[in-house]
Structures are given as structure tokens and as C-alpha cells.
Amino acid sequence: MIIVEDIEANEIHRFVVVDASLQLGIVRAGTYIQTFDPDRAFSYYNMVENQLHDFAAHYPGAFRYLPRRAYDYLKKPQILSEFTQGASELAQSSWLTDFLVVKPLVGFGETTLPTSQQEANVESVYRWATLPPNSPRLYHLQDMRFDRRTRTGWGCILNASDLAQSTKGPNRTDLLEYVKSGRPVFIELEGPDDLDPLLEWIILIKEAGLKPPKLVLKARSQKDWGKNITRLLDIPNSILLTAGASISSLATIIRYMRKEQGDDLWSKRLMFASSYPETQLGDSVSEILSYFLSRNLSASSSEIQRIIGGNMLELLPPRPPFLVYTENNNSVMAEENLGKAALNEIVRILQLLDARKMLRVVSIDHMIEDDGGIIDLESAVLTVVEPNGEKATSLAILLEKNGAVMVSGWKNAFTESLKKRDAMLLQTLVRANAKLDGPIYSSPAHLVKFDEALLKCLEVEDPRPILSALHFGVEIAKTKKGVFLMCSTDMEALDVFPDDYVLALETRTGHWSAGQVKENSRCLEKSIVISEIDTSIAGFRNSSVVNIVKIEGEIPDINKLVLSYKSEKPLSNTELLSSMHLHEKEVLNSIHGRYVGVGSKLQVGSSNQPLTLSIGYSEPTLKSGQIGRISG
């Protein structure tokens, strides 16, 4: 999200940013391996954000909308950030882009990756985009390039050279469904010669009696097209990506739409995209964003929002189209006195359901107003799915200005009414359902009842194991490292036996710790005793409240581990490296034998020089939700 000050109106605007074309995957060449995963993409956008603020500092007079650094609560959409707390440090710190539309990396320039690497990248992209913690921020496309058959996505992508074969190949039925349903069809054009096969395909679609498809066109390098780039805008229902664009080519395009076409809604024909990691073919992403915010362009705030986010969201359905849903008639409302706690409970319970492999969040979708010129951040559609992917359900969440929280299941009436992302309509439906059909709770004393109603909304058949795992207080004691003490009553409720392993998950920070359970008769109910060193490394305090999850399956020994580290204090890289080198033995001793997993954060170092370690790579590789023991 970009926070800007409108210099002319003295107003602050928050622009939601969607990168409409980003490539992810792994490149292997001999012993060389380069990974372009979500974390690397977020790291790239950290750099873009810094460049954007550098431009603003050096050339403030060039901006109509001057980028401002802001607190997290301003630059992170509340609902989206709440449900991505388990993401990596990079993902949590990088919020210039709120959503990424991702496709598999299949090559660089004119060099195509081997088929095996392409197929592996297809699977990786699908996994990153549909599994927490990154799934709420990623939209994946069905890759039909090179006549490849892959799983359904939010839209599909083809090369212009694939179009002739697409009418009779294995993707014919899927492609026609995208066209009929009005979902986006992304077409990549290598150069001006690709325009003819594109037009021939559009004519075939028209002759078949179908409406013009919603085309999202990407010219690899707009410089190669010259003034002919405007020919792409003469195609009905087409939107042009800014990937591969220069400020000069964008100025030509916008001037053409404003003057020659007389298009008042010219901003609906452009869509921000980086094509990361292939970002060198046009002007830099930070320069393109600066141009949209400039006095030179002098666009309105709604026009900017359409280009850098709203146009993409408008093309997408209000919830994942590739899942099979059950109707959900349940709802619940927490009035203002309970609202903040209720939102925390939604996060806690979904975190717990994911850890127990019962339900996982696959998507969080915001609605729009004003043809994409406004994105509603006070409501969203939350979609969860069972681990096997067979059954999904959606909840609509609405945060009222007075602090109340409304949750409504997705009824058949929603499907019939919400064909598009209509913010006003969603709010109306949620208010009607939550106030008329479901229970309404007003006091913090009703928190347990709210939890029960929420689990009913999530269609959890047996809520007792989840309710019994919530809200454990942490007691810190001088006990053995890696051992958690609990009373027999709690162990029985959690179906945990002595020597079983459990996770203690803290929702507020996203931190967690794992340990082996031992029964202790002196432990109070709904409390867990953790050693001083474990709480220190996990970042827990005596005031921490955690949820407990039993760990199923084998816990492998990790014999090779790559860790990244950062300081909580402002240090130069040289100072940080020196500090780490000086305390290396102490740090390694403190983490030896610890249980870690994907997304683990370990607090080490001294009180004067605290350091945070994050897992970068491990052997064996840990899957999402899997725990390993550091033994090397």
C-alpha cells in the first residue's frame, strides 16, 4: 500500500497496490540455483519502496501525490494483515504491494527453461498461492503457455503464439469457460508481429457468437512497438499492462486515450505490473509508480487507484472460482465492546484450524467501488478449504466504524447477487444476515459463545477440541529446555499424552514454540509452564496467551540449516556481522536441540544486543506445518 499526501488538497490517500504480472519459480543451471519465491518478491518491493521514497525526498515538487512513510496500521490493510501473521519477516515488512498475480517462471528473455523446471515451477506457484501464509496475498493463473495443461486459476495466461492451437488443444474447454465467464485472459506478446495471431483469434471468438474476452495484454518491451503500441487499445475489452513500459510509452498511450479516443475512463485501460524478475526491459518499477503520482500526469486519486490495483480486482470474481463450495447459512455479530477481541478470535481460531490441518485460508478478497477507483478495506470475503481441497466455504467479514464485527456465511443468495466485486452490495448482504439471522454478542463475557458461533460459521463439526485449545496462559519457570508442563485435565481435553509434542502459538506476534509435554499436578488449568530459555527464544512473556496444538507425525532431525538474522536495534551491516561473529558459539548453543519449522523466528543474543533468526533453508526440507529438531 502506498501512503501519499495530495499536495493540492492537503489530503492523505491510501492506495492498494496489485502487481498484475509477477513470475515465481526456481532456476537451475548446473550447480547454480536461484530461487524466486514470494519472500524474494517481497524483498524486491522493499527496494522499490525505498527508491520511491528517495525520489520523493529529492524531487518533492515533481509529485502531486507525495509518498509518505507511515506506521504499519496505516500501510497494512487490517483484515489482510491480520490473516498473514504467520508469514516471513520479509512478507510482514513489505507492504508496498498488497496482492500479487503470479505465474510460473518458464524462461528468461529468449531462453526457455527445461520442461522439468517449468513443471516444477507450475507446482510451486500453485502451492505458494493456495497455502498459508502467503495465499491471502497471491492470485495464481492457469498456465496454458506451450499448450501446457495445469490446474484452474483466477484467470489464464497464453503466449500469442499459442492462440491458434488453443482452439483445438487440451485447454480448449477451459479457455472457452474463461471467455464466457468474463474472467481475465492474459496474453503475452513478444513483439508487433504477434498482433496478427491475436486479432485472428479474437475474430474466431466473435464468429463463435461469444462476447469479446476480457484481455490483459503484456507487450514484452513497449519500446519495440513505438507508436503502434496504441493499436492494442483499439481491441475491445483490452487492458494493457505497464510491465516493459517506459514513461515515454505510457505518456503516448495515455495521450492517445485522453485526446484521440476522448475516453473519460482512460484509467480503466491500464494495469500496473512489474513482470518481476524480468524488470529491466522498460523504466524501473519505482519510476513508473512515480510517474502515476506525478504533477505531470495529474491524475485523480480514483484514476491512480484503478491503474495500480482496482482494475485487476474488478476482473476477478469475489471468491476463488476453482473450488467446490457448500452453502453456508450461519452468521454472528460482535458489537463494539467485543469487536476488537472478536477479530482476534477469528485469527486465533483459523490459525489453530490450520495447525490442526482441518481448514486453511486460501484467499482474502476485498470488494471495490467506483469502477475500481475505491477499494473497500473494511470488508472482505474469507475463503477456507479442507486440506484435501474437496470442500470449501466462504465467510464475509465486515468491520463497522463503531468497532462492531459482522461475520456472515456465503449463502446461495450471495452467489446469485454478487457476480462482481461490489462493496456496497456485500455490506448490505452482510448486515442483513448478521443482524437478522445470527446471534449478537455485546460483552467480553460472551467471547466463548462468539467462538462457538464462529466455529459453526466455519462448519467445524466438532468444536470441542478447538475450544479446549484456546487461551492458555504462559507461566515461565526454571524448568528443562524443550519441555512443557501441563495439568492432567488440560491434557485430557487436548487428547495429549505424556511425551507427546505440542505447539504453543501466540496470535498477537505470530511467534510459536514447540516442546514435549509432561504432566505436572501443580499446574493450573488453562496454563502451560515453559522454561526461561524457551520463552526467551520464542519471545513469550508472562502475559502471553497461546493456543495449543498437538504435533502429529515424525519430527526429523535437521542436520543443515541456513539462518538469516537481523537486529532489533539500528545497526550497520558491519556492526551486525561483527556482533553475530562475536556471539556465534553462544547463539548456536542456545538453538541446538530446538524445534523449528517454516516461518520460525528465534530471539537470541543479549538484552543489549537482541537478534532475530529466521529459517532460510534446511536439510531435510521442512514442509508447511512440519516441525524439525536442530541437531547439526
N, C-alpha and C positions, 0 to 999 in steps of 0.2 A: 504494500500500500504506500502510495506517495502522499505525504502531507505537504500541502502548499499554502502559501498566502497569496490571495488575489490582491495585487498591489493597487489596482484601481478601486476595488470595492472594499478593501480592508476586511476581507473575509477569509476564514480558513476552510479549505476543502480537503476531503479525504478521497483519493482516487483508488479504487480497487484495480489491481493490475492482473491481467491474464496474459501469459505468453502463449500464443496460439500455435506455436510450432517449435517444439524442442525435442532433440534426439537424445536417447539414452541407450547405453549398452556398454559392451566391453570389446576392446580391440586387442588382438593378439598377433604379434609378428615375431616368430622365433621365441626368444626369452623375454621380449618386450611385452608388457601387459599394461594397458591404460584403461582405467575404469571411469566411465561417465555415468554415474548413478545420481539419484536425487540430491544427495549431500554435495556432490561436486557442482551440480547445477545451482544449488542454493549458495555455495561458496562463490561461484561466478557472479551471482547477483549481489552479493555483499560488495564485491569490487565495483560493479556498476553503480550501486548506491553511493559509494564513496566518491566516484568520479562525478556523479550528478551533483553532489553537494560541493565538490571542488569548483565545478562550473558556476554554481550559484554564488559561491564566495568571491570568485574572481570577476564574474560578469553579471552582477545583480541587475544592472539596468537593461539587460537583454531579455529578462523574464517578465512576462505578465503574471505568471503563477510561479512564485519563488519557492523552491523546495526548502522545507524546514526540517531540522532534526526534531524528533518528538519522542515522548515517553511511549513505552510498549503498549499501554492501554489505548493510545490513540492510533498507533500504526498497525495494530493487530486486530482484525475483526474478532469480536468477542467470542461468538459461537464457534467459529473455525479454530481459533487458538486454544479454546478450552479442550477440544477433542483431539488435539495433536500434541498433548503434553508429553507423551512418551517418545516423541521424535528426537533426533540427534540434536546436539548443541548447535550445529550449523543450521539445521532447519528451524530451530527455535529463534535463532538470532537474525535469520534472513527473512525479512518480510517486505522487500520491495515488490516481489511478485507473490500474489496470494494463491493463484492457481496456475498450473502448467498443463498444457495439452501436449501429451507425449506420444512419440512414435519410436519404433526401433531404429537404432543406428545400423544402416546397411552398407555404408561406404563413406569415403571422404573424396569430395570432388569427383573425378572421373574414375577413381579406384573403388571397386566393389569388394566388399569383404567376402571371404569364403562362405558358402552356403551354410556350413555348420555353425559359424559365428553368427550369421544372420538369424538362424532359427533360435539359437541360444538367447540372442538379444530380444527376439519377439517374446519369449517366455519370461525373461527378466522384466521387461516393461509391463507385461500383464500382471506379474506378481507385485511389482512396486506400486502399480496403480489401483490394485484391488485389496491389498493387505495393509493394515495399520503398521506403522504410524503415519505413513505418507499418503495413504489412499484418499483422505479427505481433500487433499490439495492437487491431486493428479487426475486428469481425464485421459484415457487411452483411446487410440484409434485402431480400427481393424485394418491391418496392413494387407492390401491387395496388390502391392507392387510385385513385379516379376511373376504375376499370376499365382502369388502365394495365397494359401488358404489358412486363415487364422481365426481366432475367436472374435465374436461380435464386440463392437465398441460403441462409444458415443457417436462416432462418425467413422468414415473410412477414408483411406488415402491410396491414391494411384499415381503413377507417372503418366504423362500424356501418351507415352509410347505404349502403355498397357491398355488404352481405351478400346482399340479395335478388337482385341482379343476378349475384353471384358464382357462383350455381349453374348459370347458363346462359351466362355470358360467356366471353371468351377465356382466362381464368385458371382455369376450372373444373377441368381435369385436374391442374394444378399444385397447386391448393388441396386437392384430394382426396388428393394424394400427401403433402402436409404433414400432413394429418389422420391418414392411415393409418400413416405412419412415426413419428408421435408427436413431430415437430418443432414448435417453438413457432409459434402463430398469434397475432400481436399485433393487438388490436382497439382502436381509438381511439373513445372515447365523448365527444361534445360535452356531453351533459347527461343527466339522468334519462330523457328521452323516448327515448333510444337503447337503453334496456334491452329494450323490446318487440321491435324487429327482431333483436336479438341472441338472445333466447330463441326466437324463431320459427326462426332459422337452426339453433340447437342441436337443436331438435325435428326439423327436416328431416334433419340428420346422423344422429340416433338412428333415425329411421324408415328410413333407408337401410341400417341394420344395422351402422353403424360405431361404434367406441368413441368416447367423448367426447374432443374435441380438447383438446390442451394449450394453453389460452387464457392469454394475457398481456394483462390489461385495463388500459387507461390512461384514467382519468377526467380530462378536461382541467383541471377545477377541482373538487377534492373538497368544497370549501365549498358548491358549488351542490347537492350531494346530501344534505347534512345526515346524519341517522342512516340514511338509505336507502343510504348507501354500503356498508353491510354486506350488502345484497341481492346484491351482486356476488360475495360469498364463498360464497353458497349454491349457486352454479353449480359443478357437478363439474369437477375438474381446472383450476380457475381460479386464477391468481395475480394479485395487484393490485400495480401499480407505485406507487412513492411520489412520482412526478412530479405536481405540482399538489396535493400533500398539505400539511396543516398538522399541527403537533404535536397539536392537539386532535382532528383527524380520525383520526390514527394511533392515538391513545390509545383512541378509540371502537372502532376496528377490532380492535386487539389485545385489548381488554377483552371484546369480543364473542366472539372466537375462544377466548380462555382460559377464560372463565366459561360463556357460553351454549352454546358448542359443545363445551366440555371437551376442546379439541384440544391434546394434548401437543406435537404438531409444528406449532404455530401459526406458527412462523417460516418454514415452507415455503410459506406463502400470501402472503408479501410479498417484493417485489423492489425494490432501490434503483434509482432512475432520476432524472435531472435534467430531461429534455426541453430541454436547452440548445439554442438560446439563449433559449427561452421559459421562463425560470426565475422569473418574477415572480408566478405565479398561486397559489402557496402560500407556506409559510415557506421561508426560504433553504436551500440545499443544506447549508451548514455547520451550520445549526440542526437540520436533520433528522438529520445524522450525529451531532451532539452528543446528540440525544435517544436514539439507539440505544446510545450509550456511557454513558448516564446511570445514576445510582443510582435515579432514579425508575422507569425501565423494569426495571432489574436483570435483564437477560437474561444467559444463559450465553454463553461465548465461541463455542460452536458455533452458537447461535441467531443471534448477530450475524453470523458468517461466512456463514451461509446467506442472510440478508437482503441483505447488501452485496456478495455475489459468488457464493456456492455455488449458489443456486437457479438463476441464469442459466446457469452452466456445466453444471449437471445436465441442463438441457433440450436442450443442444447435443450433436450426435454427436461422437465422439472425433477426427474429422478432417473437412475440408471435404466436404460431401455433393454439391457441384456440379461436381466434377472427375471425369475418367475416369482410373482408376488401372491400373498394371501391378503384378503380384505381384513382390515383392522378397524373395529368399531369402538375401541376404547379411548378414553381421554382422561386427563387430570389437570387441575389448575392449582397453583400455589399463589396465594395473594401476596401483596407487597412485603409483609413482615417475614414471610417464609421464602420469598423469591430467590434471593442470593444463595441460601442454603440448598434450595431445590435444584438450582442449576449445578451446584457442586455434586449433589447426589446423582444426577443424570450422568455426569462424568465418571464418578466413582463406580457406579453400577456397570456402565459399559466397559470400563477398564477391567472390572472383575469378570464380566462375562467373556471378554476376550482372553483373559489369562486362563480361564477355565475351559477355553475352546468350545464355548456354547454359541456365542454370537460375536461377530466382528463388524466394525464400522467400515463400510465400503465407499460411502460418499456423503458429503455435506453440500447441499445446493442452495444458493441464495437466489431469490427472485429479483425481477427488475421492474422499473417504471420508465416512462418517457422514452420508449423505443431503445432502452439500454442506456439512456443518459443518467439514470439513477439506479444504483444497486442497493437493495434493501438489506441492511446488515442486522436488523432487529428480528428477522425471521429466517428460518432455513428448513429445508427438508432433510432429515437424517435417515439414511438407509442402512439397515443392518442385514447381515446374511449369515446363515449357518455355515460352519466350516466346510461342509461338503458342497455348498453352493446351491442346494436343491430348493431352499425356501428362504425368501426374503420378505422383509416388512419395512414400511416407512413410517416415520413419525414427523409431524410438522411441529416445530418449536417456535413460539412467539414470545419475545421479551417486551413487555409493555414499559412505557416510560415511567410508570409509578413503581417499577420493580417487580411486578407480578410476572409469573412464568406460566404459559399455557402450553400443554402438550396434547396433540390430537393424533390418533391413528389415521392412516390413509384409507378412507372409505372408497367404495366404488364411485360415489358422487364426486370425489376429488378427481378421479381419472377422467370422468366424463366432462368435468368443468375446466380442469387445469391442463389444457393441451399445450400451453406455453408457460413460460416463467412470469406469471402475473402476480406481482407483490400484493396489490390491493385485494385481489380475489382470494389469495391464500390467507391473508389476515382475516378476511370476513368469514371464511370457512372455519378457520381455527377457533375464532372467538365464539362462533355459534356452537360448535361441537363441545368446546371445553366448558362453556357456561351452562349449556342445556343438558348435555349427556353424561358428563363425568362428575366425580366428587370434587369439591372445592375445599382446600385446606388453608387456614389463615394463621396458624400459630406454630412456632418451632416445636411445640409439644406434639404436633401431628406429623413430624418428619418420618417416623416409621410407617405410618399409614400412607404417606406420599410415596415412599419406597415401594410398598406393596402395590399401589395403583400403577406406578411406573412399570414394574415388572409385568403387570397384567397388560399394559400397553405394548410391551416388548414381546408379549405372548410366550413368556417363560412358564412352562408347565408346572414346575415345582420350585417356587421361590424360596423355600426354607434354607437350602444351602447357601444361597446368595445373601439373604438377610442375616444369617448367622455369622457370615464372614466380614460384615461391615463394622466399622467404627471400633477398632481396638486401640486402646491407649498404649503408648510405649513407656516402659519403665527401664531405666538404664542402671545396670549393676556391674560389679566386678565379677563377671562370670566368664566361662570359657568361650573363646572366639569361635564363631560359626555355630553356636548352639542357642536355640530359642526356648525359653521356659514358658509353659502354659499350664493352666489348671485342667483337670480331667473333664470337667463339664464342657469347656470350650472345645477340647479335642474331640469329644464325642459328637458335638454338634457339627464340627467340620469334617467328621469321618477321618480323623488323623490319628495315627498310632505312634508310639514312641519310636524314634529313629527315622520317621518319615521326614521328607524335606518340604518346606513351605516358602512362599514368597511373602514378604511384608511390603505392600505397595502404598506409598504416600501420594495422594492425589494432588495436593497443593503444589508440590515441586516436581512431581513425576519421578522422584527417586525411589529406589527399592533396594531391598536386601534379602538374601536367601540364607536359610540356615536349617539345621537339623533339630527337630522337636524333641524336647524332653519334658516329661510330666513333673510338676512341682506343686505340692499341696498348698504351699504358701502363696501361690499366685492368685490374684483376684480375678473374678470373671471379667471377660471382655478386656483383658490386658495381656500384654506379651512382654517378657523380660528379655532384653537384648544386651550383649556385652558392650562395654565402653568403646572398645576399638571398632566393633561393627557399626555402632550408631555414629561414631565419628566419621568413618569412611563413607557410610551411606548418607550422611548429612541429616540424620534424625536428631530430634531433641526430646526432652521430657514431655513437651506439649504436643508432639507429633501424634497424628491419628492415622492409622494404617488399616488397609484391608488385607485379609489373609487368604492365600490361595495355595492349595496343595499342589506340589510338583509331581507330575506323572512321568513315567518313563525313565530311561537310564540317564545318568549325569556323566558325560565323558570328561576325561582329563585333558586339559588344554596344555599342549607342550610347546606351542609357539604363539606369541601374542604381540601384536603391534598396537601401541597406545599413542594417542595424541594427548597433549597436555596444554593447559593454559593457566594463567594466574588470575586470582580474583582482584589483584592489585595492578595498577597501570605500570607494567614493566616493559622495557625494550626486549627484543628477541634475544640479544646478547645476555642481558641480565637473567632472563628466564632460562636460557640454556645453561648458564653457569650455575644457577640455583638447582636445577634438576641434576646436573652432573655432581654437584657437591653432596646432594642428599640421595643419590641413586640407590645405595645399599639399603638405606632406611626405608625408602619408598617400596623397593622390591620385597623387602621382608614384610612390610605391612599388608601387601596384597597377596602374598603367597598363601595358597590354600583357600582363597576366597572364591565364592560362586558368582559368576558374571554371565551376562547374556548380551544380545544385541541391544544397544542403547544404554548400557550400563554407564554410570558416572561415579567415579571413585574420588572421594575427597581425601587428599593426602597432604604431606608437608607439615610445616609447623604453624602455630597460631599466628606468628608474624609473617609467614610466607605460605599461605594456603595455595594448594594446586588442585586442579580438577583433571582427572584422567578419563579419557573416553576410548572405547574399544574401536580400533580401526580395522583390524584383521586378526583372524585366529585360525589355528590348525589344531583339531579339525574345525571346519567352518560351522558356526552355530546358525541354526535356522531361527526365524522369528518365534519368540516364546520359549526357546530352548535355553537351558542353563548348563554351563560347564564349570569345571573346577580348575583354577590356575595351579599347575603342578610343575611347569618347566622352570 
